[in-house]
Amino acid sequence: MAATIAARLQQENVAPFRNEQAFIAVRPVECGSGGYGYGRHRCGRRRARRASRVEPASSLRKRLFDIVAAGTALLFFAPLLIAIAIAIKLTSRGPVLFFQYRYGYRNRRFKIYKFRSMRVDACDAAGVRQTVQGDSRVTWIGRILRKTSLDEIPQLFNVIKGDMSLVGPRPHVPGMLAADRLYEDLVPYYFQRHTARPGITGLAQVSGYRGSTAQADPAISRIDYDLSYIENWSLRLDIMIILRTIRREFLSGSGF
């Protein structure tokens, strides 16, 4: 597993990383003495390099980029947002938007916005029950929205508010399960992913770790990619992830 992640990250010019700490620290990631086969001297160089870097949550450049890009996207998608809202309203009873509380920066909970893609009587407000392939709760217009990830567009308002970033670890609901266990029980360092603002998209998602967390290995790898993103963040990396998201999600349609 370690070799696989290291190889994939190397293709994206992202250094491999794994963390064994369970708590949120001032600096989001700490290099252990081993960690994917790296020795103490290598870790020392990485610590020195991190000392001159800005964490994503405290980067003014990242925040300005988020506001400008999200505002521009909202203006561009305005006609589409109206069309989707009308389609949802005409095809099923209930509100156009779906609200849910999720973990945000430093474990603070926030209300996330999405286009409603399920029947009102079948919506899971707690979010513990994950959507599966062919889920009967999803409406026909909801299937289109989820397949193309258009149901996520309202989260641009979360970005403007400062609850989210365009790119970061995807926000999870409190009590989310992975391999039939609480995620934080399966992955001891789980909460370190919350040292950055959650994102509409992220490194894990464009690397193929999106969807069900029923299997332990993919669920653990998803957190490893989240922490690798925090460790190696740059504006260039954000732009690369956004471009890959457009290709994989909006154009190819990999959601369900």
Solvent accessible surface area in square Angstrom, and as a share of the most:
residue,aa,sasa,rsa
1,M,110,0.49
2,A,43,0.33
3,A,81,0.63
4,T,71,0.41
5,I,0,0.00
6,A,27,0.21
7,A,51,0.40
8,R,85,0.31
9,L,1,0.00
10,Q,136,0.60
11,Q,145,0.65
12,E,46,0.20
13,N,118,0.61
14,V,5,0.03
15,A,28,0.21
16,P,18,0.11
17,F,4,0.01
18,R,70,0.26
19,N,3,0.01
20,E,124,0.55
21,Q,74,0.33
22,A,38,0.29
23,F,157,0.66
24,I,45,0.23
25,A,30,0.23
26,V,133,0.77
27,R,75,0.27
28,P,4,0.03
29,V,1,0.01
30,E,59,0.27
31,C,9,0.06
32,G,38,0.37
33,S,65,0.42
34,G,37,0.35
35,G,33,0.32
36,Y,45,0.17
37,G,80,0.77
38,Y,46,0.18
39,G,29,0.27
40,R,186,0.68
41,H,132,0.59
42,R,81,0.30
43,C,2,0.01
44,G,33,0.32
45,R,132,0.48
46,R,6,0.02
47,R,113,0.41
48,A,69,0.53
49,R,107,0.39
50,R,11,0.04
51,A,79,0.61
52,S,97,0.63
53,R,78,0.29
54,V,84,0.48
55,E,31,0.14
56,P,5,0.03
57,A,18,0.14
58,S,81,0.52
59,S,8,0.05
60,L,127,0.63
61,R,148,0.54
62,K,8,0.03
63,R,46,0.17
64,L,96,0.48
65,F,52,0.22
66,D,3,0.02
67,I,70,0.35
68,V,100,0.58
69,A,29,0.23
70,A,0,0.00
71,G,24,0.23
72,T,82,0.48
73,A,24,0.19
74,L,27,0.13
75,L,145,0.72
76,F,155,0.65
77,F,48,0.20
78,A,38,0.30
79,P,94,0.59
80,L,64,0.32
81,L,28,0.14
82,I,110,0.56
83,A,55,0.42
84,I,11,0.06
85,A,27,0.21
86,I,93,0.47
87,A,28,0.22
88,I,1,0.01
89,K,117,0.49
90,L,143,0.71
91,T,54,0.32
92,S,26,0.17
93,R,224,0.82
94,G,24,0.23
95,P,72,0.45
96,V,33,0.19
97,L,59,0.29
98,F,40,0.17
99,F,97,0.40
100,Q,11,0.05
101,Y,127,0.48
102,R,33,0.12
103,Y,26,0.10
104,G,2,0.02
105,Y,63,0.24
106,R,77,0.28
107,N,56,0.29
108,R,153,0.56
109,R,154,0.56
110,F,18,0.08
111,K,78,0.33
112,I,0,0.00
113,Y,38,0.14
114,K,21,0.09
115,F,9,0.04
116,R,7,0.02
117,S,8,0.05
118,M,20,0.09
119,R,102,0.37
120,V,76,0.44
121,D,121,0.63
122,A,18,0.14
123,C,38,0.23
124,D,36,0.19
125,A,72,0.56
126,A,63,0.49
127,G,16,0.15
128,V,64,0.37
129,R,150,0.55
130,Q,56,0.25
131,T,22,0.13
132,V,86,0.49
133,Q,143,0.63
134,G,57,0.55
135,D,6,0.03
136,S,87,0.56
137,R,8,0.03
138,V,10,0.06
139,T,18,0.11
140,W,155,0.55
141,I,20,0.10
142,G,0,0.00
143,R,102,0.37
144,I,84,0.43
145,L,4,0.02
146,R,38,0.14
147,K,108,0.46
148,T,34,0.20
149,S,8,0.05
150,L,31,0.15
151,D,4,0.02
152,E,24,0.11
153,I,7,0.04
154,P,2,0.01
155,Q,0,0.00
156,L,13,0.06
157,F,98,0.41
158,N,0,0.00
159,V,0,0.00
160,I,66,0.33
161,K,122,0.52
162,G,21,0.20
163,D,37,0.19
164,M,0,0.00
165,S,1,0.01
166,L,17,0.09
167,V,0,0.00
168,G,1,0.01
169,P,3,0.02
170,R,29,0.10
171,P,3,0.02
172,H,7,0.03
173,V,9,0.05
174,P,31,0.20
175,G,27,0.26
176,M,17,0.08
177,L,71,0.35
178,A,0,0.00
179,A,26,0.20
180,D,137,0.71
181,R,120,0.44
182,L,71,0.36
183,Y,1,0.00
184,E,46,0.21
185,D,79,0.41
186,L,24,0.12
187,V,2,0.01
188,P,78,0.49
189,Y,4,0.01
190,Y,2,0.01
191,F,47,0.19
192,Q,0,0.00
193,R,3,0.01
194,H,6,0.03
195,T,2,0.01
196,A,2,0.02
197,R,58,0.21
198,P,6,0.04
199,G,0,0.00
200,I,36,0.18
201,T,11,0.07
202,G,0,0.00
203,L,1,0.01
204,A,0,0.00
205,Q,14,0.06
206,V,1,0.00
207,S,4,0.03
208,G,45,0.43
209,Y,33,0.13
210,R,85,0.31
211,G,27,0.26
212,S,56,0.36
213,T,1,0.01
214,A,64,0.50
215,Q,123,0.54
216,A,37,0.29
217,D,86,0.45
218,P,54,0.34
219,A,0,0.00
220,I,37,0.19
221,S,0,0.00
222,R,17,0.06
223,I,0,0.00
224,D,0,0.00
225,Y,1,0.00
226,D,2,0.01
227,L,0,0.00
228,S,0,0.00
229,Y,2,0.01
230,I,7,0.03
231,E,10,0.05
232,N,21,0.11
233,W,14,0.05
234,S,38,0.24
235,L,40,0.20
236,R,174,0.64
237,L,11,0.06
238,D,1,0.01
239,I,77,0.39
240,M,43,0.19
241,I,0,0.00
242,I,38,0.19
243,L,109,0.54
244,R,36,0.13
245,T,14,0.08
246,I,73,0.37
247,R,132,0.48
248,R,75,0.27
249,E,11,0.05
250,F,64,0.27
251,L,137,0.68
252,S,79,0.51
253,G,11,0.10
254,S,60,0.38
255,G,8,0.07
256,F,76,0.32
